[in-house]
Every structure is written in structure tokens, then in C-alpha cells.
Amino acid sequence: MKARKFLVLLLVMALLGSLVAGCGARSEQAADKPAESSGDSSGDTAAKAEPIVIKFSHVVAENTPKGQAAIMFEEKAEEYTDGKVDIQVFPNTQLYNDDDVIAAIQQNSVQMAAPATSKVSKLFPEWTIFDFPFALPSIEKVQEAMESEEIGGKLFNMLKDKQMLGLAMWDNGFKQMTLDDRPLYMPEDFEGKSFRVMSSKVLEAQFKALNANPTPMAFSEVYSALEQGVIDGQENTLSNIYSKKFHEVQEYMTLSNHGYIGYAVITNSEFWEGLPADVREGVEKALDETTQWVRDNGERLNQEALDNIKADNTLTEIHELTAEEKKAWMEATNPVYDMFEEEVGADLINAIKALR
């Protein structure tokens, strides 16, 4: 009996030994077998987020201060945000003219634009301060005006009431006069002639003070209007005159520097405030550097345009306004300031007059 119990005990021990050995073999196989993939590889395969599209609309050619600035801003913004934005620049009125682009900004149909300050004045008459004749004697004075709380700060703060933000001011430069059939030396030379103007009551008043006929017209229509004789002359910066070939359909140009053209770089306020902080920081850095480039190079680009106009030799005469002639022009147009004091505000007009 005892021998039988002992035999059973040996069989049980042998069976347990084989089970342990089997478990050890499976453990070793499990240790040698590569781990099965969990199937969760979202970190490696997740699609890269689509860049934020920023449409930038403007009306001038690419070889102008604003045109080149827009291209530079595009490159820098995409670089400084590591491709998180896709700046799409539309020059030459491809999307909107300056009369329509402000409404497009308010509706977020485009996210950035750089309309002439005259166009902003359709919403805010105070912005016509830049249209006053001989208001700003130099680009340095323009920058001083825009950096002051009395002028620049006040004007940019107004935009917030219309779903917009002012981001920067880009200089184009000072305007010159062109005409088809006679030179412009003294105020009486303007009499009876029709001149294209941007949509601005101040600019219309300027030409009426010279006994000329102002004709508001979109920038994109000016060349054909000059060519067909719909208008006799126009005022513009040298870069715009050259890039749009206005000098090819005019006979005389007077270098007068009688007015300033600048562009307010604006955006939709809700869009801007909705940008991720790091993206907005990169875009702002690109904008700051581009604005500085415009300040440093705007005058150079206009001088190059003048050199090219002279080289084309299509104008009968290029006349530089003398000190005596400038004084006569200023005296003839000074009443414009009094006409708009109530609408624009005596404080802004006085602040501008202090810079003259």
C-alpha cells in the first residue's frame, strides 16, 4: 500500500515538472518573439495641419514699392511661421479694386489689404488728412505723423469700430503731375483741364482750387482713359507712373511732390485675433521687417522709376517745380484746409500743419 502511494506521488511530481517545463518554454518563446504592434501610430502618420490661408489683395504692379513689399512679406511670413501660413498675394486688382477691398476685409473675403489712405476716408473722413496739398514735406515727416498718438494713433484706433485693424503704413511716395498738351508751371496752367483723382473729396477740392476738373476713377482705368483722351492728366507717384506706363500717353510731367500716397495695411480684426499666438507673432515679425524695408527703399524705387522714364524718352518735358512756383501752388490750394476743418477735425489739421 505504501509502495502504491509512493508510486502515485512520483507520477504527480513528474507531471508537475513537465507542466513547469512547458510554461518555461512558452515564456522563452514569448521573450524571443517581437512585440506585436498595437496598431496605434497616430503620432507618425497624422496628417500635417493645413496652413492658414491669408489672401492679400492690392491694385498696383509688382515692381512698385507696395508690390515688392507684398512679395517680401509673403516670403518672410511663411518662413517665420514655419509654413503655418500660406500668404496668397493678388496684385494688379486681380481680386478687388481699392474701392471694394475694404468691404472685402470687413467680410473676411480677404484677410489683408493695403488700400491707399484716400480709400479709407470713405469710412472715416479723418483719413483724408493725407490728401491735403503739400501737407507732408518729407517721408520722415510722414513717419513722424504715423508714429504720433495725435495722428497715427488716432487714425488706426478708428478702424476697430468697423471690424478692422491697422497693422502698418507703407509709403509709396510723393505725387507728381502729368498732362497731355502743355507743361504745368503755375496754377493757371491747370485751368479747364480734367485730371483723374482717387475717390476723395479733398483731392477733388484741390483741383477745383486750381480751376481744373477732377474726375474720380479707378486706378486700373487710368491708362486707357489717358490714351483715349477721356481725361487730360493725372497725379501719381513715379513708381506708379512708370509701372503703368502713364508717361507713354502723356507729354509733360511736373515734379511737384505736392501730395503723398501711402497705404494702410489692414486686416479683419476677428481673423487676426483668432490666429494662434505663435503664428501671429511670426506674421507680425515679417510685417515689421517689411515695413522697415519699405521705409528704407521707397525713395530709391521712385528714383529708379524716374531714371527709367527719362531713359524711355517719351515725354516732351520733365519740369521740376521751382521754389517760386511751389509757393504759388501752395497759396492757390491753401483754402482746401479751411473747407474741411469741420469734417476732418481742427485737431488733426493743426497737427498736420505743424509738420509742414
Secondary structure, DSSP 8 states (H G I E B T S, - for coil): -HHHHHHHHHHHHHHHHHHHHHHHHHHHHHHHS-----S--HHHH------EEEEEE--S-TTSHHHHHHHHHHHHHHHHTTTSEEEEEE-TTSS--HHHHHHHHHTTSSSEE--BHHHHTTT-GGGGGGGSTT--SSHHHHHHHHTSIIIIIHHHHHGGGGTEEEEEEEEEEEEEEEESSS---SGGGGTT-EEEE-S-HHHHHHHHHTT-EEEE--GGGHHHHHHTTSSSEEEEEHHHHHHTTGGGG-SEEEE---SEEEEEEEEEHHHHHTS-HHHHHHHHHHHHHHHHHHHHHHHHHHHHHHHHHHHHT--SEEEE--HHHHHHHHHHHTHHHHHTHHHH-HHHHHHHHTT-
